[in-house]
Amino acid sequence: MTLLSVAQMNSQNDIEANFDVIESLLQQSKAQGAELIVFPENFVCFAAGKQRETAAQFELIQARLEQLAHRHQIWIVAGTLPCPFRPDGSVIQDGRVRTVSLCISPEGTEARYDKIHLFDVQVGDAVGGYQESKFFEPGNQVVVAKTPFGNIGLMVCYDLRFPELALTLRQQGANILTAPAAFTYTTGQLHWQLLLQARAMDSQCYVLGAAQQGWHGEQRQTWGHAAITDSRGQLLQSIDREGHGLISSNFDLAEQNQIRQAMPLMQHRTIIHY
């Protein structure tokens, strides 16, 4: 049995103020006995147009998060950070960056996932349209991180809408899916909880949905409702209040194995071409 924590934040453009919240949530999580905490998308800096500026500090921020993981002896899924270089170290030359989710143990960074699906959509909110591909280069690698309490399949926000990614992560050994997110208020209200439960049901994985909530500047509003869903697709916990928050739930690997054996979805899956 392992206690897992999920954070909700209202990150702004002040990195130091955001880090104050990050450390407070880490301390709360550790005090509860958690072995993992998942932070939301853009958790260190949430500011339109500052991606390159924040990306220039990627390695410094990564080192700072590694120090926190070591000091508190806890695993961290570091939501997302903008990064100016690819996993092989090559610098992105066209001015874009990558959206990176790091899995960090008390000993250091264990895995890096670069967000594959980019949010190029029209939404009926104050922003109207989003075009992540203008500012971000997509990743192309599926990543599963091995931990003492189970394998973590790394996802980010818009990835939740693509069941084939969750299924691929399950096929590659994932027990837990992490989904740091900054869902818009409009799309979150419609689909956030539904998607968390659907991906858990599809993959028979725990799904940890860390979320941004509230206003970020004058136009961007996020839905929040950070949540934890079990391997059956049941919603275990959700944050229904505004602002920063933390929820935690026990993960039982033996119970998950029983669920998977009772309903062996992966063995039964058949691909039919119509």
N, C-alpha and C positions, 0 to 999 in steps of 0.2 A: 504494500500500500504506500503510495507516494502522494504528498500534497502538492498540488499545482496551483499557481496563482496567475490571474489575468488582471491587467491594469486598464483603467479608463483615465484619459487625460484630456485637458484642454490646453494643449501646447500653443505657445505664441512664438514670436520672433526673437525672444530673449533667451539665448542658450543657457545662461547661468540660472535664470529663474526656472527654466524647465528642469535643469539638473537638480535643483533643490527639491522639486516634486519627485523626480526619479529616485533620489536617495531616500526620501520619506517613504515612498511606496515600497522600496526594497527593504527598509527596516521593518515596516509593517508585515511584509510577506515573510521575512525571516523569523520574526517574533511568533508568527503562527505555526512555524515549522515547515514552511514550503521549501521544496528543493529546486523549483523553477518558477520564474516570473516572466510573463510575456508582455512586452510594451507595444503600444500601437504604432501605426504608420506616422512618420514625421514627428516622432516623439521628442527629439532633441531640438528641432527648429521647424516651426510650421509658418512659413512665410513665402508667399508667391514671389517669384523672381529672385529668390536668394539661394537657389539650388547650387549654383556654381560656387558662391561664396562659402556656403556650408560644406560643399564637397571638398574644397581646398583644405578643410580641417579634418577630413575623414580619419586619417591615421591617428591624429591627436585624440579625437573623440573615441575611436576604437580602443586606444590605450587606456583612456579614462574609464571606459565601461569595463574593461578587463580588470582594472584595479578594484572597481566596485564589486565585481563578481568574486574576486579573491578575498577582499576584506570581509564580505558578508557570507562567503562560502555558499554561494548559490549560483545555479545556472540562470543565464539570461538569454531570452530571445529578444535581441535588440531591434524591435519594431522594424523601422526602415531608416536608412541613412543615404543621402546622395553621395555617390562615389565617382571620381573622375577617371577611374581606370577599371579595366576588365579583370576577371579572376586571374588571367595569365600575366597581369601587370602592364599590359599595353594601354597607353593613354587614348581616350576617346577624342578624336581630332576635330569633330564637327561642332564642338561647343555644347553638346549634350552630356548628360551624366547617366549613371545607372542607379536604379532604386535597389538598395542592397539590404537584406535581412541577415543579421549575424547570429549564430548560435555560439554562446560564450560559456565556457565552464569556469570553475574557480582557478583552473590552470591556464586559461587563455582561449582564444578563438578556435572553435572546433569545426565550424562549417560556415559557408557563405552562399546565400541564394540571391540571384539577381532576378527581379520580377520579370516574368515572361509576358503576361498579358497587360497591355497598356490601355488606359481609360480614354478612348477617343469617342466621346458620345455627346449627345444633346440631352440636357436635363432641364426641366422646367423650374429652375431656381434663379436666384439673383445673378449667378455667374452665367447661366445659360448653356454654354458649350464648354467641354473640356477636351484638350488635345495633348495628352501626356507625351505622345510620340514626338511632339515639337521640342520638348525639353529633355526627354529621356530616351536612351537606347534600350531596347528589350534584351533580357537575358535569353539563353537558349538551353540551359541545363537544369534538369530536375535534381533536387538535393534532399537527401535523407541524412540526418545527423544521428550518430549513435550516442546514447547516454546510458547511465547505469539503471535508469528506471523505464527505458523504452526508447524506441527509435522515433525521431521527430521528423516529419515531412514538412518542409518549409514552404509556405504559400504567403501571398500578400493580396489583400483587398479584392480587386477585380478578378483575381485568380479563382475566387470562390464560385464564379459563374460558369466554370468549365469543369464539369465532373470528370472528364478524362484525365485531368491533372491529378485530382484526388485519388482516382483509381490507380494511376501509374505509381503514385507515392505508396499506396497500399501494397501494390505488387512488388515494390522495391523494399518492403519490410516495415513501413511506417505503422506505429501504434497510435501516435498522436499527430494531429495536424495543427499547425499554428497559423493564425490568420490575423496578423496586425493590419488594422484598417483605418481609413478615414472616409467612411461612406458619407455621401452627401445626405442632408436631412431628407430630401425627397426620395432617393432610392433606398436609403436605409429604412425608412418607415414602411416601404413596400416589401422589401426583400431580405433585409439583413438576417433576421432570426430564421426565416424560411431557408435561406442558403446555408447557414450554419448547420441546421438540422438535416437538410438534404445531403450535404457532403458527409456528415457523420453516418447517416443511414446508408449511403452508397458504399462507403469505404470501411465501415465498422471500426472507425477510429474515433478517439476523443478529438473534439475540435475546440480549440481555445481562441476565441475571437476577442482580441484586444482592440479597443476603439477610441478614436477621438470623439469628443462631444462638445458642442457649443459653437460659439462664434470665434473665428480666426480672422482678425481684421474686420472690415465692414461688410464684405460680401459673402465670404465662405462660411457656411454653417454645416456642421457635421451632426450625425444622428446619435452617436454614442451607443448605449445599451450593450456594453461589453458583456460577453456571455460564455458559458461553458456548456458543451453538449456531449453526452456520453456516446458510447459505441453503438447504442440502439437508435440514436437520433433523438433522445429525450433531452429537453432543456433542463439542466440541473440548476443553474444560477444565472441571473442577469441583473445588471445595474439599471435601475429605473430612475435614478436621480441625476441631477445635472453635475457637471464638473468632475474633479478627480475622484477616483474610487478604486477599490480592490475587491475581488472575489476570489475564493479558493475552493478547491474540491479535491477529494481523494481519487486517485487513479489506481485501479487494481488490474494488473496485467493478467493475473490468473482468471479473473472474471471476464475480461475481454476475450481471452482464448476460449472460454466456455461459450460465449455468445457466437463467436465465429465458427466453432465446431457444430453448434446446434443449427445454425443457418449458414452453410458454407457457400456464400455468394461467389467467391472467387473461383471455386471449382465449377459452379453452375453457369458461370458467365459464358454466353455464346454470342459471337459477333455474326450478325446476319446482314448480308449485303442485298438490299432490295433492288 
